[in-house]
Amino acid sequence: MSRTLRLIEGYMKVLKEDAGNPEMAEMGSALPPEGGGDVTENPAPDASQDQMPMTSEGENEYIANLIDAALFSPSPEDAKTLNDLQGAMKLKRYTNAREEILPIVLGIIQPSTSGGDLKSSLVKNFN
């Protein structure tokens, strides 16, 4: 039995014990037998249906984290721009961070991300 199925079976057991819900007992018996089973019989639902849109607060936090990450090794000019943007985010001096701040940050990090420099740098540092 795959590790994932064992985990699901364990969770189902805990849910059954906690809830005492007969529907949960039926769901647990729907798992394939330990010897295997074709997982393609019941394909996973479309992941895009399960995703929630990011809240504006979450989006702003994401942009702030992106600025922090971009400050890792910028040029002096980019560092000044990023520090200014970081201050604007902390003081909430923007109307819409996605339209006002994000394009500037993406413009700064784009040469590193599109050229593969970031990936090769990470691989080199971890080897």
C-alpha positions, 0 to 999 in steps of 0.5 A: 500500500502506498504511503499516501493511502496509508496516511488517508486510511489513518486519517479516516480511522481517526475521523471515524473514531472522533466523529462516530459518523457512519458515513465516514465508515463507508468512506473508509471502506472505499479505499482500494485493498492493500495489494493495489488498485487502479488509482486512475479509476477515481482521478483527483478533482481539478485542482483549480476548483479547490483553490481559493483566490488570494485575499488582498491582505495575503496578496500584500504580504506576498508582495512584501515577502517578494521585496524582502527576497529581492533584497538578497543581492540587488545592485545599488540602484535596485537596492534603493528602489526595493528599500523605498518599496519596502517602506511603502508596503510597511507604511501602506502608502499605496492604493493597489500594491498589485498594480503599483508595486508588484510590476516594479519588483518583477522588473527588478527580479525578472533578469535573474529569474528568466535567464536561469541564473537564479536556478543555477545559483541555487543549485551551485550553492546547495551542491 
